[in-house]
Amino acid sequence: MNATFDSLILYVKDPQLLKNFYTENFNLKVIEEDSVWVLLEAGTIKIGLHKIGDQYLEKITEDHLFNNNTKIVFEIDSDIESARNELLSKNVLMREIKTFENYNFWLCDGTDPEGNVFQLKCRK
């Protein structure tokens, strides 16, 4: 069997909130949308935002942030420091810029409004 990575689906509290976050900050395009689902085009991959079921929503508080082991990585074509500063000016939680020895990219992690981690990746 051959497989191609097509989509990543995040189960979220508020698909509209995250749709706005990712379209406004990363210029992702909306492909599909209804009351519980948003599908975003992110280059060759799609990101699905699926509202979690009511039975799970009832168990979490309004200010709950998700803590998962998934990170969405966006390779950017602009200066990473400028991109980081722009997101900080919009009150997006951002970590420091970092890199690794013998690695050709600068990296900077951030957190979306529901606690999902994303990373900016910029070629040196």
Summary of the structure (lengths in Angstrom):
residues: 124
radius of gyration: 15.4
end to end distance: 36.3
largest distance: 47.4
contacts: 298
relative contact order: 0.19
helix: 21%
strand: 38%
